[in-house]
Every structure is written in structure tokens, then in C-alpha cells.
Amino acid sequence: MKLLLDENLSPKLARALSDLFPSTLHVEDCGLGAAGDDAIWEFARTHGFAILSKDSDFCERSAIQGTPPKVIWLHVGNCTTSEIDALMRGCAAAIQAFFADPSGTCLVLTRKGVERSPPS
């Protein structure tokens, strides 16, 4: 499971999560730091990444376009990189199940954990 972290997340988070999600990258690592959503979506689709973002745009797009790529939306408001790291670790089993489910398009995580996985 490879994650592509959107620009609204710290590049440090990519390194922190690499033990759980190998080959995780931040958009800056791919030269997409200032890129628009279309370029990020296409890069993720082409290279087998799921998009991790705090922006609802990717979740909404996945409902319309389906997969790939899959999207994990962090619906958490303002929080630290450490808090996001802890949330991702606490939800690791649910994230793995989401990746294994071919019908899943967007997994929504809140401070309480998995909120919902909207149908495709």
C-alpha cells in the first residue's frame, strides 16, 4: 500500500508512515508540490498510489470517477502531524481492509477513527 500525501500534509508524515505503508511519498517528493488536483490524481492513478488528504475534493472526485486511485480523507480539522500519525496507526487494520475492498473509493477518517467508507 503506497500513499501519496497531499500538500496540506507535512512531508515528515510520509517518512513517519513508511514503516506501515512502504513507498509512501509526499507530493513534493514527486515534483507535484504546486500541482493541481488533476495532476496529483493522474500521478497517483498511474503509479499505484492512494491519495491521503485533508481536502474533501479528492473524496468527492472519487465518488464521481471511482478508482483508481483510492482516497483516504482525513476529516480532522487542525491537528498536528503526530496526531495524524497516531490516527493512521490506530486505523491501520481498517485502512488495509479498505485497500483490499475493490468497491471502496474513499475512506473517511475522523479524530474518533473510521467514520465511513462511502459506496462507490
C-alpha positions, 0 to 999 in steps of 0.5 A: 500500500503506497500513499501519496500525501497531499500538500496540506500534509507535512512531508515528515508524515510520509517518512513517519508512515513508511514503516506501515505503508512502504513507498509512501511519498509526499507530493513534493517528493514527486515534483507535484508540490504546486500541482493541481488536483488533476495532476496529483490524481493522474500521478497517483492513478498511474503509479499505484498510489492512494491519495491521503488528504485533508481536502474533501475534493479528492473524496468527492472526485472519487465518488464521481470517477471511482478508482483508481486511485483510492482516497483516504480523507482525513476529516480532522480539522487542525491537528498536528502531524503526530496526531495524524500519525497516531490516527493512521496507526490506530486505523491501520487494520481498517485502512488495509481492509479498505485497500483490499475492498475493490468497491471502496473509493474513499475512506473517511477518517475522523479524530474518533477513527473510521467514520465511513467508507462511502459506496462507490 
